[in-house]
Amino acid sequence: MTGAPDITIPLRTHDGAFRLAITDPNDDVAFDDDVWQTIVARASLLPRAQRVHLTLVMPIAQATPAAHAAEVVRQHFSQRREHAEHQLRGALHAGWVSLGIGTILLVLLLSLSHAVGRFAPGHPLAAALEEGLTIVAWVAMWRPAELLLYSPWTYRRDIVLYRRLEHAEVRITAAANA
């Protein structure tokens, strides 16, 4: 384990900060938000090419067997990854639907703008209406572009990070005063 990324988290199960003593690994995994966010934040700073090693330091009396702890961590980050994948699919679906709607609006509003320009050429009110319709037409394309071009990167980054944490090597260390 030398040279490998290591995340060490001291846990205090008696104050509810981390529920690790789940009797059935198929039960819902419950991390305290502060704990899992700390793990995610620290893991995001580690080199991507290396496997993550997670050390959980627990009070001796409440130390959980390492195999069980590893399964709990795996389940938790598996659920997070699946949730991020679901969000990615939802964002892409919404993006494609928005693109269809935005394209229809773009064509309609640009056609209307062009018609206004031909109907009253040179009239100041017509010119303002023509420009306004053109601007609204292109603004209608903003959300589809955002959903299809930029949103997926955040979800994909999270999916990769959660997958790394899902496959992290987990160790339990007992400490007298953790």
N, C-alpha and C positions, 0 to 999 in steps of 0.2 A: 504494500500500500504506500510505499515511499514515493514521493513525487506526485501522487494522485491528488486531485482536488478533494478537500475534506470540509464538510460542513458539520460543525459541532453545535448542538443545541442542548442547553441545560433545561430539563423539564421538571415541573412540580405538579405531579398529578393530583395531589391533595387539594390544590386550589382550583381545580377544574380547567387548568390551562391546556391540558392535553389528555384526551381520553384514549389511552392505548390499550387498556386491559379489557378489550372486547372479547367475549368468550367465543363468539362465532365469527370467523373471518368474512362470512357472507352478510353480516349486519352492515348497516350504514356506517361508514367510516366518518368519524367526527374529529376534526382538528379544530382547535381554537384558531380563529382567524389570524391572530398575531403570530402564532407558531408557523402556520403554513405560509403566510406571507413572508416571514423571515427566511424560511427555507427557500422559497421561490426567489426572493431578492438576492440571496447569497449565491444560489445556483446560477442565476442569470449573469453573474460576474465571472464565473469560472470559464476556462477554455472549453469550447464546444466539442473538441475532438476527444476529450478525456472523459472517462467514466466518473460519475459523481459518487463519492463516498459520504454517507450520512452517519454521524455518530450522535446518538441520543443519550444524554447523561440523565439518569433517573435516580431517585432515592433508592437505597438498597432494598428497603421493605416493599417497594412498588415496582421493582425492575421486572420487565416482561421478557419472556424468552425471545431471543433474537429472531428466530424463524417467524414467530407470530408478529413481532414488530415489523419485520420486513414485509409481511403480507399486508398488514394494515397500511403501511406507507404506499405499497404498490397499488392497493385498491383505491386509496385516496387520490393519487395522482393519475390513475387510470380513469377515474370518474371525472377529474378535471380535464384530462385530455379529450375524453368523449364529449364533454360539454362544449369545449372549444371547437371541436370538429362540427358539432351540431350548430353552433353559432356561425361558423364559417359557411356551412351549407345554407343557412338562413339568410346570411348577408348576400351571398351570391345569387340566391333565388330572388331576393328583394331587388338586387341590382339589375338582374335581367328583366324583371317585370317593370321596374322604373325606367329602364332603357327603352322598352317598348312604348310606354306611356309618354316618356320625354321626346322620343322621336316623332310620335304622332303630333304632339303639341308643337314641336319645332317646325314641322312641315306646315301645320295649320297656321301658326302665328306668323311665320315668314311669308306664307302665301297672302295672308290678310294684310301684312305690312306692305307687301309689294302692291296689292290691290289699292290700298289707301294712297300710296305714292302715285299710282296711275290715275286715280279718281280725282285727286286735287293736287296736281303738281304745283310746287312752289308756294303753297299755302302754309304759313307758319304752324298752324294747328295740326295740319296733316303731317308735316315733317316731324313734329314732336310725337304724334301718335305712331308714326312709322318707326321712329327710333325706339320708342317705348316698347312696342310689340317685338322688335328685333332683340332688345335686351332681355325681355321676359322669356322669349323663345330659347335663348342660349342659357339663361339661368335655369330653365327647366331641365337642362342636361347636367347640371352640377351634381345633383344627388346620385344619379346613375354612375357618373364618372367616379365619384368618391367611393361608392359601394363596390364597384368592379375593379378600380385601380389601386385604391389605398387601404381600405378596410381589411382585405384578405391578408395583408402582410402581418398585421398585429395578431390575427388568429393563428396564422401559420407559425409565427415565432413562439406563441404560447404552446401550440401543439408539440413543437420540437422540444421545448423546455420541459413540459409535463411528461413527455415520453422519456426524456433523460432521467427525470426524477422517478418515474415509474420503474425504471430498471436500475436505480441506484443500489449500491451495496449499503446495507443498513447494519449498523452495529449498535448494541446496547451496552452502555457502560454504567455500572452502579457506583454511586458516590454517596458517602455518608451524609453529606449536607447539601445535596442537590436541590 
